[in-house]
């Protein structure tokens, strides 16, 4: 079988005989173990928990559409619009906090970002009017967008190289776990303390994350590759537009995969008369089924992240995508509650299984000197570019009905992703603690 190599302008890849994984030709440090700093567990844990908190604070609004609309005396669509504002501001946050992390280190910008979005979230719960709430959600989007790039680079750079895949899955699994906690909070916290409490409950976890980050070691990779100015950091970003464009394509289509299987699925469940009068985990299917498939999402992220250490990042992602493809008949056309539960569980196991490899994969394909800015901006810009996808999927529903709309959209997305990853590059196990050579080397001038 012939393996196709795609050369990006700043890296040269070549496959080893009999291996579909692509490696750096001159990476002689691949067999040299990286320096593992004492306390790396704190760094990884802060990265994972911060993404859990980020997701929790984001999905709180999703669950409170009706309560917020009633409180601010606006239509429900006005609250839904604030989700779009949050998404639109995420790339801005990735640029700001990513540049700060590449210039001043991972720890201080990470603590600043967590404290920032937690304070803004708390203020959202006490917004005196709708205009103030809109501003808070826009400011929150900056914090949410800034966090992933720093948290992922901080966790991946401090993690032992052989555990990178597993911990990548742990971090990305934090997003559906935050979603799951938000749904549980709606059933346990809101009935007793009201909807405003949902914006405050994460503050204690934010304090824990700040303390854990303070106890963490600074990234050795950042110390080795740090740059002397923010201007140089942005210049380096623009020097790698070839790889940036490829990874942006990856994240745009991956975002279509995730949002296309999640955002409209609860609305699809509402249209099924066969499950209206049954209970799932003692709850209505609208709540019970999402809890079950989010458990599948967490499991998939960790499992496929781990096996990516053995079979390669791209192979693990494609295997997860294949699982999602096989689940579509039960996921979209399940005629019974059991089939829908199994289909949605397997679907999200595959979808988030593919996403579980992304933190490691993006960090390994990113330039050393901009490892917070580069993958963070790619990730958040991909989410923004893909944001109209759900509206397109909804339009397909008007023409073909929900089952076929979901099926057509996701089959095209999954097949496209299989081609993108089959032909794409990989640097599994790449050392982050080797000096860049040639034009990429930049001396620090702190």
Steps between C-alpha positions, in 0.01 A plus 500: 500500500634843406500768768449854378713771658375858504790744544411818684746778439655507845519123563630211299320171558583150388341171600707222648485171311181315580370785718221740402603745771707793379804616691748787484795385290768670708349458846795318656361582843205264450674229703624740768262529795370846582564658835200422723465772761381428851138607543401446136178340626383839628553653156305226324220505758461878475477474121232229519294659779508841335343357184235327712418833667502682167246257355285513813480880491418494128220240514334664800354757261377227265293352784370840614357643176144524634593625849729771364248614239236534770733685738620753241156530333632411155415230248675166524682564174674798660659270759592244235675780311739548794638152424604627157664803661699273732614284207597805293728631776685172555764556227570844651571336834723241334711777346529705819565228757695280258745782427535574872572132573765477228664821624478476879458126569200275549434533873418869552282543188316177589422625851395837359273337241324274753449785748379727218232274351381390847447860612320584176281191541406603854415851380278345231287350776444844653448694178247780571376502141529327164763741358733436794449124457592521131823684582590242766444210259718671238775548760455140610559388141846662514586297809355177362688544174823581680495203730527203264829602337676567830348205685576253222860616451562511876364148546664346192840662558515387863356152442744210458527432129369143522189616689422787266222317313318384814521845661390660173184289521457594865519870417262491206268273695471788743270681257216243496563450873436871555184466290397203714563691825293793371204268434538343845520846656171594336338202673663549842612862553251713313182360667637591844706816440364650179650563159747766618681238707591317179728791408672491840552131568815479286687768695630255760643275229662805339680570828623140512631527142687822577668337803591189300649712223700695756643171631582380147843523340543734209523327164856395413405514132394864536827586678691351209304668220374823657502812287605854578192692392134464412575648156740214428240250617239626253763517226579134562130415478477655153816317390319168544185569301529177300469275803255745658270468197508120511426486873228763462333274243528214750335701778225643279386154391554354849278775640235410242525141623455595866232768467320308228449203732426696818325831450181385326478152648290600805262682265487187283408293809204733565351402165486127578156403633617147590714625792286781641340292775803302617777576749877469472688479831179622662496812277339609178695372195590860413723506810576134560631415153749794490637392839558148366665611177723745685626206705580334168675817386726504807578130463579539130730798551711315756502166314596632157746746651675206668509271197638784286830434680506151348338534157572868425296817527346485154417131518331544838295792368396309187404196708281722719344656190425155362317415823286813466422414140378154600275645771298725266210257426420455871584864583272655236246227421473309827142385532513439873639668810766231537624550142517877543692467827749256348533699178560833673741344749710340226481814286641724773756237598636531147460875462668591827739209456630678190510829692687333786808471279486863388689671790803274450475504119471878467779567750731254326435668163544854635822705487688482830525872560126571463348186646237687703398750233514271195278203601271718712428742215458215251255325734285805575503640147391159374203507739403847376530416129291185553227679696256528203506121461216442743278747313577309178412173668174652619418611145558142383241393755241718326562316173570140609376467858714467810633141460623550144629852570715373786615204293590690183686771689706266717582248227650777287692644798638163614607392151671836446684465832615150410666638186650798685662284766601219264701746292619724783821520704576366847777547755398253770743497790681812385729647762406851609839547664731530202619824350357613170751531219548733209268797459271385779756549774429814696718621785325624811561855606309533823 
